[in-house]
């Protein structure tokens, strides 16, 4: 298996290398360091109305027992909930399962996670996910469609203040998923695009980052993966790793992209809520740009109408999860809600090549921001 290695900071030309000491390692990368975190993230395009997100955390942010956590989230547009504002958003279903570290085996060399309820592992570039819990059965195969990608050092950020790190690699920039998910009384046939990446490090998000945006979108012939990190201790432009390849993973454009926010956005002042829009520009053999229009399809941002519901219960679980995940539990809740924002949802991306509109597709976007200066 070959990987594509890209220096996200300098924009050097990508080079191929074999998996191993100098290549991508999707195995367990943390060893219990102070503030350490690690997660393997998967998402699936099940249909036009159904999206599935799966995460394995080892350990989950700020939980001192260092147990491992499996979380699955489903956004269902076919069954929207109406909110007090009058808007309707997709139903959010969240389930989380915790496992003592002593009951989990995680390979340090490649992705192979065994836990009491199942296994997540890589074999010859493809990934298998098998889980059997009360109310949840997963049996999925993710077939690799493009080569894995890693930053030249995997380390996107290192704090000048305390040497805390944030690292990232992408084992499946683009894959095809097949299998089934049985969630309570629902049977979901999964046939569609999939993505998988891996993050780890020791940063405390609210102490080190003002803003972190991540997105991915599958066009018919291209794949776009983009992130923007604005660190509190770096007096420099935001870190903006961009990956733009053909559907087989061959790099099309490298270098530093330009980013323009929609008129009225102020990403550098106070908390950045979900941006109304942004434009990402970059060059290769052609001049490319992608116009992003996020859809705030987040069920946890406001209470549904009609008082208590299963969605509201899931929303509470989801809030608690992110309180723990981003280490905000010691802060008063009102202060947390005023300063800290997390969104996960969908966006529309329109691709332009040499100024000509090519196509529009739906992709994924996550935004974390903190109001600290």
HELIX and SHEET records of a PDB file:
HELIX    1   1 UNK A  101  UNK A  103  5                                   3    
HELIX    2   2 UNK A  205  UNK A  208  1                                   4    
HELIX    3   3 UNK A  310  UNK A  325  1                                  16    
HELIX    4   4 UNK A  333  UNK A  339  1                                   7    
SHEET    1   A 9 UNK A  15  UNK A  18  0                                        
SHEET    2   A 9 UNK A   2  UNK A   6 -1                                        
SHEET    3   A 9 UNK A 148  UNK A 158  1                                        
SHEET    4   A 9 UNK A 165  UNK A 183 -1                                        
SHEET    5   A 9 UNK A 136  UNK A 144 -1                                        
SHEET    6   A 9 UNK A 126  UNK A 133 -1                                        
SHEET    7   A 9 UNK A 118  UNK A 123 -1                                        
SHEET    8   A 9 UNK A 112  UNK A 115 -1                                        
SHEET    9   A 9 UNK A 105  UNK A 106 -1                                        
SHEET    1   B 9 UNK A  15  UNK A  18  0                                        
SHEET    2   B 9 UNK A   2  UNK A   6 -1                                        
SHEET    3   B 9 UNK A 148  UNK A 158  1                                        
SHEET    4   B 9 UNK A 165  UNK A 183 -1                                        
SHEET    5   B 9 UNK A 186  UNK A 201 -1                                        
SHEET    6   B 9 UNK A  37  UNK A  45 -1                                        
SHEET    7   B 9 UNK A  50  UNK A  57 -1                                        
SHEET    8   B 9 UNK A  68  UNK A  82 -1                                        
SHEET    9   B 9 UNK A  88  UNK A  99 -1                                        
SHEET    1   C 9 UNK A 251  UNK A 253  0                                        
SHEET    2   C 9 UNK A 242  UNK A 246 -1                                        
SHEET    3   C 9 UNK A 222  UNK A 231 -1                                        
SHEET    4   C 9 UNK A 209  UNK A 218 -1                                        
SHEET    5   C 9 UNK A 356  UNK A 370 -1                                        
SHEET    6   C 9 UNK A 340  UNK A 353 -1                                        
SHEET    7   C 9 UNK A 287  UNK A 295 -1                                        
SHEET    8   C 9 UNK A 278  UNK A 283 -1                                        
SHEET    9   C 9 UNK A 258  UNK A 261 -1                                        
END                                                                             
